[in-house]
């Protein structure tokens, strides 16, 4: 798996170098294209949460899978409701949680320090996903936050010096996490960091995020799931596709229906932005909670 992840980072890094200058020639904002990439590739990396949910229920001694689906939907719905009532608070919390999640899940090897230290390192590493567009494409990024009713960054909450400092800390955190690993895995961490910088330097924030989310974060997480299903990558990949299709399809239909409904009140692009980010937030919280509970309870057995 380490060899596959290394090759994946090399391919992704070169892909970023090739695609970034081409976007300047296109000169358009492919929001709908980003939406479909996220629906097809991005969401699929969490489409096996039902299988993990069944495993977690067994650890707790429950046999009815309906409890998992009810809890998952309830948490997702609660996040959406809270976002509508407290958009600034929920989005701010979401950005913190997402940074930690990206930092941890994108790390291609096991890393464990004392509690809180590892969490801080993962957060700093993953914060590059958020800080890079704010530094390199500030106006466009703030416009997205405006659409999401998030006012913090509109007031110039973070200076350029702060953002540069956070990016430096993100890079140093990656290097510290990888300090005891072999050269290939250290190279993966370096390429992943500079891939994000290249994307956000040349592309629009939504396109840069989509390419990162779909082709780095989601594929890397999917590789882990594939090897959990089968030791053979080819066999595991086939199993993953079959198992991921149902929930990916259902989620995509819900997203599209919501966009159709919101388009009655907002411009199409604004409706898409709201569905992408509020929808991802509503899925991210139960997804992370499930991963956390499963990890903690599997260690006890």
C-alpha positions in Angstrom: 0.0 0.0 0.0 2.9 2.4 0.7 4.2 1.8 -2.8 0.8 2.6 -4.3 0.5 5.8 -2.2 3.9 6.9 -3.2 3.1 6.5 -6.9 -0.2 8.2 -6.3 1.5 11.3 -4.9 3.9 11.4 -7.8 1.1 11.2 -10.3 -1.0 13.8 -8.5 1.9 16.2 -8.1 2.7 16.0 -11.9 -1.0 16.3 -12.7 -1.2 19.5 -10.7 1.8 20.9 -12.6 0.2 20.1 -15.9 -3.3 21.1 -15.3 -2.7 24.4 -13.5 -1.3 26.5 -16.5 -4.0 25.1 -18.7 -6.8 26.5 -16.5 -5.5 30.0 -17.1 -6.2 29.5 -20.9 -9.7 28.3 -20.2 -10.7 31.3 -18.2 -14.0 30.1 -16.7 -15.4 28.9 -13.4 -16.4 25.2 -13.8 -18.7 25.0 -10.7 -21.0 22.4 -12.2 -18.0 20.3 -13.3 -16.7 20.5 -9.7 -20.1 19.4 -8.3 -20.1 16.3 -10.5 -16.6 15.4 -9.6 -17.4 15.6 -5.9 -20.6 13.6 -6.4 -18.8 10.9 -8.3 -15.4 10.7 -6.7 -15.4 12.8 -3.6 -18.4 11.3 -1.8 -17.6 7.7 -2.7 -14.7 7.6 -0.2 -17.3 7.7 2.6 -19.7 5.4 0.9 -18.6 2.4 2.9 -19.6 4.0 6.2 -22.5 1.7 6.4 -20.2 -1.3 6.4 -18.1 0.3 9.2 -21.3 1.2 11.0 -22.3 -2.5 11.0 -18.9 -3.4 12.5 -19.3 -0.7 15.2 -22.8 -1.9 16.1 -21.4 -5.4 16.5 -18.8 -4.1 18.9 -21.5 -2.5 20.9 -23.7 -5.6 20.8 -26.4 -4.3 18.5 -27.7 -6.4 15.6 -30.2 -4.0 14.0 -28.4 -1.9 11.3 -31.3 0.5 11.3 -29.8 2.2 14.4 -26.7 3.1 12.4 -28.7 4.7 9.6 -30.9 6.6 12.0 -28.0 8.0 14.0 -26.1 8.9 10.8 -29.1 10.8 9.3 -29.9 12.4 12.6 -26.4 13.8 13.0 -26.3 15.0 9.4 -29.7 16.7 9.7 -28.6 18.3 13.0 -25.5 19.8 11.4 -27.7 21.3 8.6 -30.2 22.8 11.0 -27.4 24.2 13.2 -25.7 25.7 10.1 -28.9 27.5 9.2 -29.2 28.9 12.7 -25.5 29.5 13.6 -23.7 29.6 10.2 -20.6 31.4 11.6 -20.1 29.0 14.5 -20.8 25.8 12.6 -18.6 26.7 9.6 -15.8 27.8 11.9 -16.0 24.5 13.8 -16.2 22.6 10.5 -13.1 24.2 9.2 -11.2 23.2 12.3 -12.5 19.6 12.2 -11.9 19.4 8.4 -8.3 20.5 8.8 -7.7 17.8 11.4 -9.4 15.2 9.3 -7.5 16.1 6.1 -4.2 16.1 8.0 -4.8 12.7 9.6 -6.4 10.9 6.7 -3.9 12.1 4.1 -1.0 10.8 6.2 0.0 7.6 4.4 1.5 5.8 7.4 0.7 5.2 11.1 1.7 8.1 13.3 0.9 8.3 17.0 2.2 10.6 19.6 0.7 11.6 23.0 -2.9 12.7 22.8 -3.3 16.3 21.8 0.3 16.6 20.3 -0.6 14.3 17.4 -4.0 16.1 17.0 -2.3 19.5 16.8 0.2 18.2 14.2 -2.6 16.7 12.1 -4.6 20.0 12.4 -1.6 22.1 11.3 -0.8 19.8 8.4 -4.4 19.8 7.2 -4.9 23.5 7.7 -2.9 24.0 4.4 -6.1 23.1 2.5 -7.8 26.1 4.1 -5.0 28.6 4.5 -3.6 28.3 0.9 -6.7 29.6 -0.9 -7.1 32.4 1.7 -3.5 33.6 1.1 -3.3 33.0 -2.7 -6.9 33.6 -3.8 -8.2 35.7 -0.9 -11.0 37.6 -2.8 -12.4 34.6 -4.5 -12.3 32.5 -1.3 -14.0 35.3 0.8 -16.7 35.4 -1.9 -17.4 31.7 -1.3 -17.6 32.4 2.5 -20.0 35.2 1.8 -22.3 32.9 -0.1 -22.2 30.5 2.9 -23.1 33.4 5.3 -19.7 33.3 7.0 -18.6 36.8 8.0 -15.3 36.1 9.9 -12.9 36.4 7.0 -14.8 39.3 5.4 -13.4 41.6 8.1 -9.8 40.6 7.3 -9.7 38.4 10.3 -6.4 36.8 9.2 -3.5 38.8 8.0 -1.1 37.6 5.2 1.6 37.2 7.8 -0.6 34.9 9.9 -1.5 32.8 6.8 2.1 32.5 5.7 3.0 31.5 9.3 0.3 28.8 9.3 1.5 27.4 5.9 5.0 27.2 7.3 3.7 25.4 10.4 1.8 23.1 8.1 4.9 22.2 6.2 7.0 21.8 9.3 4.3 19.6 10.9 4.4 17.3 7.8 8.1 17.1 8.1 7.9 16.2 11.8 5.3 13.6 11.3 7.5 12.0 8.6 10.8 12.4 10.3 11.1 8.7 11.3 9.9 7.4 7.9 11.8 6.3 4.8 12.7 8.7 2.1 9.8 7.7 -0.2 7.2 8.6 2.5 8.9 11.8 3.3 8.7 12.6 -0.4 5.0 11.9 -0.4 4.4 14.5 2.4 6.5 17.1 0.5 4.8 16.5 -2.8 1.3 16.7 -1.2 2.1 20.0 0.4 3.4 21.6 -2.8 0.6 20.1 -4.8 -1.8 22.2 -2.7 0.3 25.3 -3.2 0.4 24.9 -6.9 -3.3 24.2 -7.2 -4.3 27.3 -5.2 -1.7 29.5 -6.9 -3.1 28.9 -10.4 -6.7 27.6 -10.0 -9.9 29.1 -8.6 -10.6 28.1 -4.9 -13.5 25.8 -5.8 -11.6 24.0 -8.5 -8.4 23.7 -6.4 -10.4 22.2 -3.5 -12.3 19.8 -5.8 -9.1 18.4 -7.4 -7.5 18.0 -4.0 -10.6 16.5 -2.4 -11.4 14.1 -5.2 -8.0 13.1 -6.5 -5.8 13.2 -3.4 -7.9 13.0 -0.2 -10.7 10.7 -1.5 -8.5 8.4 -3.6 -6.0 8.0 -0.7 -8.8 7.1 1.7 -10.3 4.8 -0.9 -6.9 3.0 -1.3 -7.0 2.2 2.4 -10.6 0.9 2.1 -9.7 -1.2 -0.9 -6.9 -3.0 1.0 -9.3 -3.5 4.0 -11.7 -5.3 1.6 -9.0 -7.5 0.1 -5.2 -7.9 0.1 -5.2 -7.9 -3.7 -5.7 -4.3 -5.0 -7.4 -5.5 -8.1 -10.0 -7.7 -6.2 -10.4 -5.1 -3.5 -11.0 -2.3 -6.1 -13.8 -4.3 -7.7 -15.4 -4.9 -4.3 -15.1 -1.3 -3.4 -16.8 -0.1 -6.6 -19.7 -2.5 -6.0 -20.2 -1.6 -2.4 -19.7 2.2 -2.9 -22.2 2.7 -5.7 -25.5 2.5 -3.6 -24.8 5.2 -1.0 -22.9 7.3 -3.6 -25.9 7.2 -5.8 -28.4 8.0 -3.0 -26.3 10.9 -1.8 -25.8 12.3 -5.3 -29.6 12.3 -5.9 -30.2 14.1 -2.6 -27.6 16.7 -3.5 -29.1 17.3 -7.0 -32.6 17.5 -5.6 -31.5 20.1 -3.0 -29.8 22.2 -5.7 -33.0 22.1 -7.8 -35.0 23.3 -4.7 -32.5 26.0 -3.7 -32.3 27.3 -7.3 -35.7 28.8 -6.7 -34.2 31.2 -4.1 -30.6 31.6 -5.2 -28.5 31.8 -8.4 -27.5 28.3 -9.6 -23.8 28.8 -8.7 -24.7 30.0 -5.2 -27.1 27.0 -4.7 -24.3 24.7 -5.8 -21.8 26.3 -3.4 -24.2 25.9 -0.5 -25.0 22.3 -1.3 -21.3 21.3 -1.8 -20.1 22.8 1.5 -23.1 22.4 3.8 -23.6 18.9 2.4 -20.0 17.9 2.9 -20.1 19.3 6.5 -23.3 17.3 7.2 -21.5 14.1 6.0 -18.1 14.9 7.5 -19.2 15.1 11.1 -20.8 11.7 11.3 -18.0 10.2 9.1 -15.3 11.4 11.5 -17.3 10.4 14.6 -17.7 6.9 13.1 -14.0 6.6 12.3 -13.1 7.8 15.9 -15.6 5.4 17.7 -14.5 2.4 15.5 -10.8 3.1 16.1 -11.2 3.5 19.9 -13.4 0.4 20.3 -11.4 -1.9 18.0 -8.3 -1.2 20.2 -10.3 -2.4 23.3 -11.2 -5.8 21.7 
